[in-house]
């Protein structure tokens, strides 16, 4: 068996994710089991491979199989992970359960919030987190939520709020799309179909004005009503889209989409963490609120 390159601290979360992916031999099935995205599973496993200095999976177009060292590691590690879960269950089975309800818009939840949530739940196994992903009007805190992360031009004055970061969007396309892109004197000369998120129909015009890059006239436009659909359409080369960062960072890290220009568009709205009045003193709510501020603010 090859010698593992052990780092000072190996991620327990990465090992747990690896075991689930190895059991199913599928990142997608592991994602469903862990309530994460397949891209988040892939990212965690890749990080673990980098930490260990070995390849754990052979990644095919349609299948995923363990390498010999991956199988050996799974056989050794899986029982240990089960033992840890048993010990934790023994210590916390009698502890009173606490619950926090948080509403997060779908793309922020699937690509940015939920992939990190296991860090919080590992620290606080006694707290149940209910994540709602309603895509209501941006500037509205749902009445049935203790906390919400939503876009506001100005935060609600009658609720405890904290600024996370402004909405920043970057022009993105597939790697193949970028290869055929031709620009001269800040004017796009090649075919440049646009993908538009229906909640921000003027975003491309605003980007053109702020960047000074001239878009082709009469470009084909594909309009979609969800950001996950926008990013997937971009990944498949349907056109160029304005994609929010850092929320979509995993897509860029994987290389399935790439930046087309350096110029960003900073919108007139920002993500705020909002708390229902009176709930900010609840211990579980306060713990989750503090954790979000430590991990999701612009100056983290």
N, C-alpha and C positions, 0 to 999 in steps of 0.2 A: 504494500500500500504506500503511495507517495507520501512524503513528509509534508504536513500542513505548515504553512507559514503563519504562526499564531501571532495575532496582534495583542497589545496589552489588554484590550477589553473587547471581547466578542459580543455582538448584540444578541441578547436573549430573544428579542422580538424577531430578529432575522432568523435565528435557529428555529423558532416556533413556526414562522411563516414557511421556511424551507420544509419542515416536516409535513405540513398540510399539503404543500404543493407536491412533495414526493409521494404522499399517500394517494393523491388523485392523479398524479402525473399530468397535471393540467393547471396552468395559472388561472384560467377562467373559473374552473370549479373551486379552486382554493379561494379565489376572490369572493365567490358566492358564500362559501362557508365562513369566511372571516369578515364579511360585510365590507369589503374593500373593492377597489377596481383592479382589473387584471394588470394594468400598467403599474399600479402601486406594488402588487405582488412581484412583478418582474423586476422592479427597481430594488426592492428589499433583497431579493435573491442575488441580484447582481452585486449589490453592496457586500453581501456575505461572501460571495465568491472572491471579491477583491480583498476582503479582510483575511481570508484563508489562503489566498494565492493559488486556488485550484478551481477547476471547472466542475460544477456539480450536476449540470444538465446538458444533454445534447438537444439543441433547439431546432426542430425541423419546421417545415412550412405548416404542417397540419398536426404534428405530434410533438410530444415532450417526453424524453426518456432520461433516466438517471445514468450518469456515468458510473463506472465501477467504484470510484472513490465516493461519489455521491450516494450510491447504494450502501456502501460500508458505513458512511457517516450516519445515514438515516437509521440503519439497523442499531447503531450504538446510541444515538441521541434520542430517538423517539421514546424509548422507555424512560429516560431521564426526564423528558418534558412531561410525560404522564405522571411521574412521581411528584414533580413540582406542583402540578395541578391538584393532585390528591392532597398534598400538604396544605396548600392554600385553602382548599375546600374545608379541610379539617379545622383550620384556624378561624375561618370567616363564616362558616355555615350558621353559627348562632348570632352573628353580628346583625344588628338591625339594618335593613335595607333603606337606602336613601335614593331619591330619584330626581333628576333634573330634565326638563324638557327644553330643547333648543331648536329653533327654526333657522335653517340655513338654505340659501338658494341653491338649486340642484348642482350646478357646475362647481361652485365653491365647495359644496359638501363632498362631491364624489372625487374631485381632483386635489383638494387642498386640506380640507378639514378631517374627513374620515380617515385618510391614510395615516394621519398623525395621532388619531384618537386613542389608539392602543397604548401610547405612552401614558396618557392620563388614566385609562382604565387599569393599567398595570400598577400604577401608584395608588389608586383608590378603588380596589375591587369591591368595596362595599357600596359604591354609588352606581346606580343604573342610569344610563344616558339614553334618552329617547330623542332621536334626531328626526326632525320633520324637514322635508325638502319641498315644501310648497313654493310655487313660483308666483306668488301674489304680486300686487303692485309693489315696486321696490321700496317706496318710502312708507312702509307700514309695518309696525311690530304686531305680529299675530297675538290675539288676545289669550290664546290657550298656551302660550309659551312662556317659560321663565326667562329665557334669554333668546336673542336672535342676532344674526349677522346679516345685515342688509345694506343696500345702497341708499344713501340720503344726500340731497344737496345741502341740507342743514339738519343736524340731529334734532329729534323731538325734545322740546324744552321741558316737558313735564315728565321725563323719564331719565333714569341714570344711564348715561351713554359714555362710550370711549371710542375715540378715533383709532381705527386700525391702519388703513392706508388708502390713498386715492385710487380710483379705477384708472389703470394705465394699460393701454392697448398697443400692440405692435403688429405691423403687417407681416403676415406669415403665409407660407405656401409649402407644398411638398418639395423634396429635394429635386425631383424632375421638373417641377414647375419653375424653380429658381434657375435651373440650367438654361431654360429657353428664354429667360427674362433679358430684354435688351433695353438699356437706358442710355440716353445721350442728352447732355445739357439739362439734366433733371427732368427729362420728358420720357415717359415710357413709350417705346416704339413697338414692342411685341404685343401679341394678344394678351389681354389682362382681364379675364372674367372675374367678376366680384362676387363674393359671398357676403351677404348682409344679414346681421342679426336684427330681427324685426323690432326689438326694443330700442335699437339705436340706428334708425334708418339714415341719419345724416352723418354718421361717423366717418365714412370715407371722404365726404366733402370737407369735413372738418380737418381730417388728416392731411388732405391735399393742401388746404390753406396754411396749416401750421408747418408742414414740411417743405413746401415749395416745390414738391414733385408733382408734375402734371400727369393726371390719369388720362388714358385714352377716352375719347368721346364714344358714346353709344356702346360701352362694354356690356356684355351679357351679364345679367344680375340673377343670382339665385338667392331667394329670401327664405330664411329658416327661423323657426320660433324658439329654438333652444340652443344654448351655447355648445352643448355636447354634440349636437348635430352639425353645428358650424365647424367645429374642430375636426370631426370625422370626415366631413366633406372636403375640408382643406387637406387632410391627410391623403385622401384619394385623388387629389389633383384636380378637383372640380373647379377650383379658382383660388383667389387670394382672399384672406379674411383678416380682420383686426381681432387679435386674440389677447385676452387679458393675462398680464403677468403681475405677480409671480404665480398666479393660480394655475396656469398651464405649463409650468416649468418642466414637469415630468415628460410632457410630449416633446419639448425641445431637447431635453437630455437624451431621450431615446432616439432622436434624429428622425422621427416620423414626420415632423414639420420643422421648418427652419425660418429664420428671420429673413425677410426680403430687403429691408432697408433699416438703417440705424435709427431713423426718426420715429419717435413714439407719439402717441396721442394721449395726453392726460385729460380725462373727462372732468366735467363740472360736478361729479358726484364722488363720494368716498364710501368705503365700507366702515360701518360703525357696529360696535357691540352694544346692544340695547338690553336693558334689564327691566322687567316688570316692576313698577314701584312697590316697595314693601318686601320684595323677594331678595334684595341684595344682602340682607342680613342672614339669610339661611346659609348654614355652613356648607352644604353641598353646592349650592349655587355660587357662593363666594369662591370656593375652591376651583370650580370650573372656570369662572370668570377670570380669576387670577392667572390660571394656566393659559387661557386664550391670550391674555394680554402679554404674557411672557413669550409666547410662541408665534403670534400672528401680527404684532405691531410692526410698523415700518422700521423702527429703530431697534428691533430685537437683536 
